[in-house]
């Protein structure tokens, strides 16, 4: 088998596993049946299969990013890494908090993200990857992206649950979800941690810009979108603290901040690498 196929195989296999798990969770947690509406916690084999998919995808990401010496990166690997971290955080959090019923939306997105390096395998060499300032910036930025991704999905779940409750429509998908107050507490816990990580990423990017990128910080669209997202999430946390923002107001601010943050890097790299073929 050619080397290129061997490099792509972990991405394809992990994507298929995520997709299969997503279909399984939809059938067992969301699909309407004549059976009584009962909560079905994650089973041991489901956790083990999800962990297997994470391990296979993680191996593929490591090989792609560091397998040729140094560090290489691209839009597709950034997207895959972001969702890999999001699913890993989700898997770990499921031991601490009730996460039942959230899988049918998380796993299909993870399947698409895991497959993206196989569809767009081009990589570019990252300069200054050995600098500790770059490593701090990269790690905190990826973790912040991942937590904000989970927060955005969580906000969608909460909006879905609230709408069903207002409609008095008790469905299987609704009974599979955690209580609204528990979901809201988890949402703001994730946003708070992600906001702290984003703050560290932005500060490290400003302080070590010349060492990381080889030039002083410039106010390009990526930087402006990143700081705009930071401002949105700061306003959300302040509004929550002072005015008690919750419900639809909090969900709208969460989704707005996430979309702006997504444009900061993912949007610019997608246009440059996929549409303009600039690496």
C-alpha positions as CSV (number, residue, x, y, z in Angstrom):
1,X,0.0,0.0,0.0
2,X,1.4,3.4,-0.9
3,X,2.7,5.6,2.0
4,X,0.1,8.2,1.2
5,X,-2.7,5.7,1.8
6,X,-1.2,4.6,5.1
7,X,-1.1,8.2,6.3
8,X,-4.7,8.8,5.3
9,X,-6.0,5.5,6.8
10,X,-6.2,6.7,10.4
11,X,-8.3,9.7,9.4
12,X,-10.7,7.5,7.3
13,X,-11.0,4.8,10.0
14,X,-11.6,7.3,12.8
15,X,-14.2,9.1,10.7
16,X,-16.1,5.9,10.0
17,X,-16.0,5.0,13.7
18,X,-17.4,8.5,14.7
19,X,-20.1,8.2,12.0
20,X,-21.1,4.7,13.1
21,X,-21.3,5.8,16.8
22,X,-23.3,8.9,15.8
23,X,-25.9,6.7,14.0
24,X,-25.9,4.3,17.0
25,X,-26.5,7.1,19.5
26,X,-29.2,8.6,17.3
27,X,-31.1,5.3,17.1
28,X,-30.7,4.6,20.9
29,X,-31.1,8.2,22.3
30,X,-33.0,10.3,19.8
31,X,-35.1,8.1,17.5
32,X,-38.8,8.0,18.5
33,X,-40.1,4.6,19.3
34,X,-43.0,3.1,21.2
35,X,-40.8,2.2,24.1
36,X,-41.1,4.2,27.4
37,X,-39.0,7.5,27.6
38,X,-36.1,6.6,29.8
39,X,-32.6,7.9,30.2
40,X,-29.9,5.6,28.8
41,X,-26.4,6.4,30.2
42,X,-23.3,5.7,28.1
43,X,-22.4,2.1,28.2
44,X,-18.8,0.8,28.8
45,X,-18.5,-0.5,25.3
46,X,-19.6,2.9,23.9
47,X,-17.0,4.7,25.9
48,X,-14.3,2.2,24.8
49,X,-15.3,2.5,21.2
50,X,-15.2,6.3,21.4
51,X,-11.8,6.2,23.0
52,X,-10.6,3.9,20.3
53,X,-11.7,6.4,17.6
54,X,-9.9,9.1,19.5
55,X,-6.7,7.1,19.7
56,X,-6.8,6.3,16.0
57,X,-7.4,9.9,15.0
58,X,-4.8,11.1,17.5
59,X,-2.2,8.8,15.9
60,X,-3.1,10.1,12.4
61,X,-2.8,13.7,13.6
62,X,0.5,13.1,15.3
63,X,1.9,11.5,12.1
64,X,0.7,14.3,9.9
65,X,1.8,17.1,12.2
66,X,5.2,15.8,13.4
67,X,5.9,12.6,11.4
68,X,8.3,14.3,8.9
69,X,10.3,16.2,11.5
70,X,9.5,19.7,12.7
71,X,5.9,20.7,12.6
72,X,3.5,21.0,9.7
73,X,0.0,22.4,9.8
74,X,-3.0,23.3,7.6
75,X,-6.7,24.3,7.7
76,X,-7.8,20.6,7.5
77,X,-5.5,19.5,10.3
78,X,-6.5,22.5,12.5
79,X,-10.2,21.6,12.0
80,X,-9.5,17.9,12.8
81,X,-7.4,18.7,15.8
82,X,-10.0,21.1,17.2
83,X,-12.8,18.5,17.0
84,X,-10.4,15.8,18.3
85,X,-9.8,17.9,21.4
86,X,-13.5,18.8,21.7
87,X,-14.5,15.1,21.7
88,X,-11.7,14.2,24.1
89,X,-12.9,16.9,26.5
90,X,-16.5,15.7,26.0
91,X,-15.4,12.1,26.8
92,X,-13.6,13.2,29.9
93,X,-16.4,15.5,31.0
94,X,-18.9,12.7,30.7
95,X,-17.4,11.0,33.7
96,X,-18.0,14.1,35.8
97,X,-21.3,15.5,34.4
98,X,-24.3,13.9,32.7
99,X,-23.7,14.2,28.9
100,X,-26.3,11.7,27.7
101,X,-28.1,12.6,24.6
102,X,-25.5,15.1,23.3
103,X,-23.7,12.5,21.1
104,X,-25.9,12.6,18.0
105,X,-24.7,16.1,17.1
106,X,-21.1,16.0,18.4
107,X,-20.1,12.8,16.6
108,X,-21.2,13.6,13.0
109,X,-19.2,16.8,13.2
110,X,-16.3,14.9,14.6
111,X,-16.6,12.4,11.6
112,X,-16.5,15.2,9.1
113,X,-13.5,16.9,10.8
114,X,-11.6,13.6,11.1
115,X,-12.0,13.1,7.4
116,X,-10.9,16.5,6.4
117,X,-7.1,15.8,6.4
118,X,-7.8,12.9,3.9
119,X,-9.7,15.3,1.6
120,X,-7.2,18.2,1.9
121,X,-3.9,16.5,2.8
122,X,-1.6,19.5,1.9
123,X,0.5,20.7,4.8
124,X,2.8,23.6,5.2
125,X,5.9,23.8,7.4
126,X,5.5,25.9,10.6
127,X,8.4,28.2,11.4
128,X,9.5,28.7,15.0
129,X,7.6,25.6,16.1
130,X,10.3,24.9,18.7
131,X,9.9,28.3,20.5
132,X,8.2,28.0,23.8
133,X,6.2,31.1,23.1
134,X,4.7,29.5,19.9
135,X,4.0,26.3,21.8
136,X,2.1,28.2,24.5
137,X,0.2,30.2,21.9
138,X,-0.6,27.1,19.8
139,X,-1.7,24.9,22.7
140,X,-3.9,27.5,24.4
141,X,-5.5,28.5,21.1
142,X,-6.4,25.0,20.1
143,X,-7.8,24.2,23.6
144,X,-9.8,27.4,23.5
145,X,-11.2,26.7,20.0
146,X,-12.2,23.2,21.2
147,X,-13.9,24.3,24.3
148,X,-15.7,27.1,22.5
149,X,-16.8,24.5,19.9
150,X,-18.3,22.4,22.6
151,X,-19.9,25.5,24.1
152,X,-21.5,26.4,20.8
153,X,-22.9,22.9,20.4
154,X,-24.1,23.0,24.0
155,X,-25.9,26.3,23.3
156,X,-27.6,24.6,20.3
157,X,-28.7,21.7,22.6
158,X,-30.0,24.1,25.2
159,X,-32.0,26.1,22.6
160,X,-33.4,22.9,21.2
161,X,-34.4,21.7,24.7
162,X,-36.0,25.0,25.7
163,X,-38.0,25.2,22.5
164,X,-39.3,21.6,23.1
165,X,-40.2,22.5,26.7
166,X,-42.1,25.6,25.7
167,X,-44.0,23.5,23.1
168,X,-44.7,20.9,25.8
169,X,-43.3,18.3,23.4
170,X,-41.7,15.6,25.5
171,X,-39.7,13.6,23.0
172,X,-37.0,10.9,23.4
173,X,-34.3,13.3,22.4
174,X,-35.4,15.7,25.2
175,X,-35.5,13.1,27.9
176,X,-32.0,12.0,26.9
177,X,-30.6,15.5,27.6
178,X,-29.4,16.7,31.0
179,X,-31.6,19.1,33.0
180,X,-31.6,22.7,31.6
181,X,-30.0,24.2,34.8
182,X,-27.3,21.5,34.7
183,X,-26.6,22.2,31.0
184,X,-26.5,26.0,31.7
185,X,-24.0,25.5,34.5
186,X,-21.8,23.3,32.4
187,X,-22.0,25.8,29.5
188,X,-20.7,28.7,31.5
189,X,-18.1,26.6,33.1
190,X,-16.7,25.7,29.7
191,X,-17.0,29.3,28.5
192,X,-15.1,30.6,31.5
193,X,-12.2,28.1,31.0
194,X,-12.2,28.7,27.2
195,X,-12.1,32.5,27.8
196,X,-9.1,32.2,30.1
197,X,-7.3,30.0,27.5
198,X,-8.2,32.5,24.7
199,X,-6.8,35.3,26.8
200,X,-3.5,33.5,27.3
201,X,-3.4,32.7,23.5
202,X,-4.0,36.4,22.6
203,X,-1.5,37.7,25.1
204,X,1.2,35.2,24.1
205,X,0.5,36.1,20.5
206,X,1.0,39.8,21.1
207,X,4.0,39.4,23.4
208,X,5.9,36.8,21.3
209,X,4.6,37.8,17.9
210,X,8.1,38.5,16.5
211,X,9.5,35.2,17.8
212,X,6.5,33.2,16.8
213,X,5.7,34.6,13.4
214,X,8.9,36.4,12.5
215,X,7.3,39.9,12.5
216,X,5.7,42.3,14.9
217,X,1.9,42.0,15.4
218,X,-0.2,43.5,12.7
219,X,-3.9,44.3,12.9
220,X,-5.0,42.0,10.1
221,X,-8.5,40.5,9.8
222,X,-7.5,37.4,11.8
223,X,-6.3,39.5,14.8
224,X,-9.3,41.8,14.7
225,X,-11.7,38.8,14.6
226,X,-9.9,37.1,17.5
227,X,-10.1,40.2,19.7
228,X,-13.7,40.9,18.7
229,X,-14.5,37.3,19.8
230,X,-12.7,37.9,23.1
231,X,-14.8,41.0,23.6
232,X,-18.0,39.2,22.9
233,X,-17.3,36.5,25.4
234,X,-16.0,39.0,28.0
235,X,-19.3,40.9,27.6
236,X,-21.2,37.6,28.0
237,X,-19.4,36.7,31.2
238,X,-19.8,40.2,32.6
239,X,-23.5,40.2,31.7
240,X,-23.9,36.8,33.4
241,X,-22.2,38.0,36.5
242,X,-23.9,41.4,36.8
243,X,-27.3,41.1,35.1
244,X,-27.8,37.3,35.4
245,X,-28.0,36.7,31.6
246,X,-29.3,33.3,30.8
247,X,-31.5,31.5,28.4
248,X,-31.8,32.8,24.8
249,X,-29.7,35.9,25.5
250,X,-26.8,33.8,26.7
251,X,-27.2,31.4,23.8
252,X,-27.1,34.1,21.2
253,X,-24.0,35.7,22.6
254,X,-22.3,32.3,22.8
255,X,-23.0,31.5,19.2
256,X,-22.1,35.0,18.0
257,X,-18.7,34.8,19.8
258,X,-18.0,31.4,18.4
259,X,-18.8,32.4,14.8
260,X,-16.5,35.4,15.0
261,X,-13.8,33.2,16.5
262,X,-14.2,30.7,13.8
263,X,-13.6,33.4,11.2
264,X,-10.4,34.4,12.9
265,X,-8.4,31.4,11.8
266,X,-10.5,28.7,10.2
267,X,-12.2,31.1,7.8
268,X,-9.0,32.8,6.7
269,X,-7.1,29.5,6.3
270,X,-10.0,27.9,4.4
271,X,-10.1,30.7,1.9
272,X,-6.3,30.7,1.5
273,X,-5.7,27.0,1.3
274,X,-8.9,25.5,-0.1
275,X,-10.2,28.3,-2.4
276,X,-6.9,30.1,-3.3
277,X,-4.5,27.2,-2.9
278,X,-2.0,29.2,-0.9
279,X,0.0,27.2,1.6
